[in-house]
């Protein structure tokens, strides 16, 4: 056996091992999000069937508000962690995780207090729901932070176990909430079970969140953190504005119908969100190991997700009405009218996530922010403009068109960022 043959075999073996490691990390990402999404799907279905379309609309407004706060936490705490501390030595990771999770806990405490005050002032059905959400926010955000911390370390198995713990704790909590039969009770049950998983995350990692070092973390990561904060809040804030605007223009029942249609996309969204947990760390690894392959990696990632969304939406169109009634109850008739536009919107979002992962891996926070601000503005404009013209269905079609357009902008910025990186990496050739 020649030395050249031996070297070739070693290269082939190393490439095979790298692919198996990537497949393993992606598999844990999908498994973890499946566990998380099954819990969220079960909560949504249970509340929809228990409370009806109007009360489900109130629950959905609290859910959308949680999404805004969650994205604040991610932008300041876990997004910089994933970009800068994926695949680093254990000691470096542990120190960063202690500060990052402390930041998430601090954000949950501050925003939770604000939600509590607002909820106590609102009254009616919405007030108690927001007050209970405020109490539960610290645990909800800390649980989410542990998931990203484990994926940054390449240990998706622990994130999966943590979400399974949340799902198990959710069962008795939901049973207890059903006896009270109010939106506030379901919000408490959902948040309390997340707090159980958040506490378990401390045991899994052996790390205690350090809220006292949150200010230092924010200062160290300010070049990425504040841009990611604006980017994330523009994304979730657009969803919140669209939901509130839809409720004002059409009615709270319209918010419940949109949320019901989104629940029908739940299994596919589980795949989409599961991949999102690992796409940025994996894109960062591709960039370090084979930067010329980053564009292809992002294209395969986004194109695959878009195709899968279209296939799932096509399957939903074949769903018999009796099965839809069984799943969503009284929400089904209004939600079923939105399947086609919501499918197209999710496909557009899936295509855009490939480009977003590439921009995050490149650390191109400025381009990423511009893309997200444009996409969010289109989302709000399309959703509310469509609602004003054609009600709930018009809002869904407006969002679908906006999402596809936003995805095109993401890819334009990724292409420009890759060109800039290639230009900067080519050494200047002197002719004199």
Secondary structure, 3 states (H helix, E strand, C coil): CCHHHHHHHHHHHHHHHHHHHHHHHHHHHHHHHHHHHHHHHHHHHHHHHHHHHHHHHHHHHHHHHHHHHHHHHHHHHHHHHHHHCCCCCHHHHHHHHHHHHHHHHHHHHHHHHHHHHHHHHHCHHHHHHHHHHHHHHHHHHHHHHHHHHHHHCCCHHHHHHHHHHHHHHHHHHHHHHHHHCCHHHHHHHHHHHHHHHHHHHHHHHCCCCCHHHHHHHHHHCHHHHHHHHHHHHHHHHHHHHHHHHHHHHCCHHHHHHHHHHHHHCHHHHHHHHHHHHHHHHHHHHHHHHCHHHHHHHHHHHHHHHHHHHHHHHHHHHCCCHHHHHHHHHHHHHHHHCCHHHHHHHHHHHHHHHHHHHHHHHHCCHHHHHHHHHHHHHHHHHHHHHHHHHHHHHHHHHHHHHHHHHHHHHHHHHHHHHHHHHHHHHCCCCCCC
